[in-house]
Amino acid sequence: MGEYQELKLVLMQLFGLGKDALHIYVGISVFLLTAILFRLPLRDWRPLAAVFLAAVAGEVIDLFEWSNRARGPLLWGNHWHDIWNTMFWPTVLSLLARSPKLLKR
């Protein structure tokens, strides 16, 4: 098992999360931290782009660790679910931030 996989397992055990929940928490954390650190509004495209880059980078690391361990081809099909989980709530928050009428209700 690679170091990245071990880190994910430690985080899952530390916070009592499943794999899917870990992706959701990471996505929301990256989104909010990017907005806070760079003083960007949530409606800005850059916090969402940071989440996308983090999600894709994590899956690329997963793919390469898996291919090195299994000595097989790189298969993207199984990783789209993880990208979806990571991107979903940050995308919803970004869309809500662009729609002030929805937030005022």
CYANA upper distance limits for C-alpha pairs under 8 A (distance plus 0.5 A):
  1 MET  CA      5 GLN  CA      6.83
  1 MET  CA      6 GLU  CA      7.36
  1 MET  CA     65 GLU  CA      8.29
  1 MET  CA     69 ARG  CA      8.04
  2 GLY  CA      6 GLU  CA      6.86
  2 GLY  CA     65 GLU  CA      6.62
  3 GLU  CA      7 LEU  CA      6.67
  4 TYR  CA      8 LYS  CA      6.84
  4 TYR  CA     61 ILE  CA      8.02
  4 TYR  CA     62 ASP  CA      8.18
  5 GLN  CA      9 LEU  CA      6.78
  5 GLN  CA     62 ASP  CA      8.07
  6 GLU  CA     10 VAL  CA      6.70
  7 LEU  CA     11 LEU  CA      6.74
  8 LYS  CA     12 MET  CA      6.59
  9 LEU  CA     13 GLN  CA      6.65
 10 VAL  CA     14 LEU  CA      6.41
 11 LEU  CA     15 PHE  CA      6.53
 11 LEU  CA     16 GLY  CA      8.48
 11 LEU  CA     17 LEU  CA      8.32
 11 LEU  CA     22 LEU  CA      8.45
 12 MET  CA     16 GLY  CA      5.98
 12 MET  CA     17 LEU  CA      5.23
 12 MET  CA     18 GLY  CA      6.63
 12 MET  CA     19 LYS  CA      7.49
 12 MET  CA     22 LEU  CA      7.22
 13 GLN  CA     17 LEU  CA      7.19
 17 LEU  CA     21 ALA  CA      6.26
 17 LEU  CA     22 LEU  CA      6.50
 18 GLY  CA     22 LEU  CA      6.68
 19 LYS  CA     23 HIS  CA      7.10
 20 ASP  CA     24 ILE  CA      7.00
 20 ASP  CA     82 ASP  CA      7.49
 20 ASP  CA     85 ASN  CA      7.09
 21 ALA  CA     25 TYR  CA      6.67
 22 LEU  CA     26 VAL  CA      6.58
 23 HIS  CA     27 GLY  CA      6.58
 23 HIS  CA     82 ASP  CA      7.10
 23 HIS  CA     83 ILE  CA      8.47
 23 HIS  CA     85 ASN  CA      6.39
 23 HIS  CA     86 THR  CA      5.32
 24 ILE  CA     28 ILE  CA      6.81
 24 ILE  CA     85 ASN  CA      6.08
 24 ILE  CA     86 THR  CA      5.39
 24 ILE  CA     87 MET  CA      8.15
 24 ILE  CA     88 PHE  CA      8.30
 24 ILE  CA     89 TRP  CA      7.77
 25 TYR  CA     29 SER  CA      6.49
 25 TYR  CA     86 THR  CA      8.19
 26 VAL  CA     30 VAL  CA      6.51
 26 VAL  CA     86 THR  CA      7.27
 27 GLY  CA     31 PHE  CA      6.63
 27 GLY  CA     51 VAL  CA      6.20
 27 GLY  CA     55 ALA  CA      8.06
 27 GLY  CA     85 ASN  CA      8.41
 27 GLY  CA     86 THR  CA      5.07
 27 GLY  CA     87 MET  CA      6.57
 27 GLY  CA     89 TRP  CA      7.97
 27 GLY  CA     90 PRO  CA      6.96
 28 ILE  CA     32 LEU  CA      6.62
 28 ILE  CA     86 THR  CA      8.16
 28 ILE  CA     89 TRP  CA      7.15
 28 ILE  CA     90 PRO  CA      6.11
 29 SER  CA     33 LEU  CA      6.34
 30 VAL  CA     34 THR  CA      6.38
 30 VAL  CA     47 PRO  CA      7.97
 30 VAL  CA     50 ALA  CA      7.41
 30 VAL  CA     51 VAL  CA      6.26
 30 VAL  CA     54 ALA  CA      8.34
 31 PHE  CA     35 ALA  CA      6.89
 31 PHE  CA     47 PRO  CA      5.46
 31 PHE  CA     48 LEU  CA      6.56
 31 PHE  CA     50 ALA  CA      7.37
 31 PHE  CA     51 VAL  CA      6.31
 31 PHE  CA     90 PRO  CA      6.62
 32 LEU  CA     36 ILE  CA      6.60
 32 LEU  CA     42 LEU  CA      8.25
 32 LEU  CA     47 PRO  CA      7.76
 33 LEU  CA     37 LEU  CA      6.31
 34 THR  CA     38 PHE  CA      6.47
 34 THR  CA     39 ARG  CA      8.39
 34 THR  CA     40 LEU  CA      8.11
 34 THR  CA     46 ARG  CA      8.42
 34 THR  CA     47 PRO  CA      5.85
 34 THR  CA     50 ALA  CA      7.65
 35 ALA  CA     39 ARG  CA      5.94
 35 ALA  CA     40 LEU  CA      5.08
 35 ALA  CA     41 PRO  CA      6.72
 35 ALA  CA     42 LEU  CA      6.78
 35 ALA  CA     47 PRO  CA      6.18
 36 ILE  CA     40 LEU  CA      7.08
 40 LEU  CA     44 ASP  CA      6.97
 40 LEU  CA     46 ARG  CA      8.47
 40 LEU  CA     47 PRO  CA      8.17
 42 LEU  CA     47 PRO  CA      7.50
 42 LEU  CA     93 LEU  CA      7.84
 42 LEU  CA     94 SER  CA      6.05
 42 LEU  CA     97 ALA  CA      6.46
 43 ARG  CA     94 SER  CA      5.46
 43 ARG  CA     95 LEU  CA      7.36
 43 ARG  CA     96 LEU  CA      8.44
 43 ARG  CA     97 ALA  CA      5.57
 43 ARG  CA     98 ARG  CA      5.72
 44 ASP  CA     48 LEU  CA      8.20
 44 ASP  CA     94 SER  CA      8.04
 45 TRP  CA     49 ALA  CA      6.65
 46 ARG  CA     50 ALA  CA      6.60
 47 PRO  CA     51 VAL  CA      6.97
 48 LEU  CA     52 PHE  CA      6.83
 48 LEU  CA     87 MET  CA      8.38
 48 LEU  CA     90 PRO  CA      7.02
 48 LEU  CA     91 THR  CA      7.25
 48 LEU  CA     94 SER  CA      7.84
 49 ALA  CA     53 LEU  CA      6.63
 50 ALA  CA     54 ALA  CA      6.60
 51 VAL  CA     55 ALA  CA      6.55
 51 VAL  CA     86 THR  CA      7.84
 51 VAL  CA     87 MET  CA      7.10
 51 VAL  CA     90 PRO  CA      8.15
 52 PHE  CA     56 VAL  CA      6.62
 52 PHE  CA     83 ILE  CA      8.18
 52 PHE  CA     86 THR  CA      8.41
 52 PHE  CA     87 MET  CA      7.07
 53 LEU  CA     57 ALA  CA      6.42
 54 ALA  CA     58 GLY  CA      6.56
 55 ALA  CA     59 GLU  CA      6.80
 55 ALA  CA     82 ASP  CA      8.15
 55 ALA  CA     83 ILE  CA      6.00
 55 ALA  CA     86 THR  CA      6.76
 55 ALA  CA     87 MET  CA      8.08
 56 VAL  CA     60 VAL  CA      6.57
 56 VAL  CA     83 ILE  CA      7.28
 57 ALA  CA     61 ILE  CA      6.74
 58 GLY  CA     62 ASP  CA      6.73
 59 GLU  CA     63 LEU  CA      6.54
 59 GLU  CA     79 HIS  CA      6.80
 59 GLU  CA     82 ASP  CA      8.20
 59 GLU  CA     83 ILE  CA      8.12
 60 VAL  CA     64 PHE  CA      6.72
 61 ILE  CA     65 GLU  CA      6.57
 62 ASP  CA     66 TRP  CA      6.49
 63 LEU  CA     67 SER  CA      6.52
 63 LEU  CA     74 LEU  CA      6.56
 63 LEU  CA     75 LEU  CA      7.72
 63 LEU  CA     76 TRP  CA      8.13
 64 PHE  CA     68 ASN  CA      6.51
 64 PHE  CA     74 LEU  CA      7.83
 65 GLU  CA     69 ARG  CA      6.67
 66 TRP  CA     70 ALA  CA      6.38
 66 TRP  CA     71 ARG  CA      8.30
 67 SER  CA     71 ARG  CA      5.52
 67 SER  CA     72 GLY  CA      5.66
 67 SER  CA     73 PRO  CA      6.70
 67 SER  CA     74 LEU  CA      6.60
 68 ASN  CA     72 GLY  CA      8.05
 76 TRP  CA     80 TRP  CA      7.39
 78 ASN  CA     82 ASP  CA      8.49
 79 HIS  CA     83 ILE  CA      7.06
 80 TRP  CA     84 TRP  CA      6.57
 81 HIS  CA     85 ASN  CA      6.72
 82 ASP  CA     86 THR  CA      6.67
 83 ILE  CA     87 MET  CA      6.58
 84 TRP  CA     88 PHE  CA      6.34
 85 ASN  CA     89 TRP  CA      8.40
 86 THR  CA     90 PRO  CA      8.32
 87 MET  CA     91 THR  CA      6.51
 88 PHE  CA     92 VAL  CA      6.85
 89 TRP  CA     93 LEU  CA      6.57
 90 PRO  CA     94 SER  CA      6.55
 91 THR  CA     95 LEU  CA      6.64
 92 VAL  CA     96 LEU  CA      6.62
 93 LEU  CA     97 ALA  CA      6.61
 94 SER  CA     98 ARG  CA      6.96
 95 LEU  CA     99 SER  CA      7.09
 96 LEU  CA    100 PRO  CA      7.80
 96 LEU  CA    102 LEU  CA      7.40
 96 LEU  CA    103 LEU  CA      7.45
 97 ALA  CA    103 LEU  CA      8.03
 99 SER  CA    103 LEU  CA      7.43
100 PRO  CA    104 LYS  CA      6.78
101 LYS  CA    105 ARG  CA      7.36
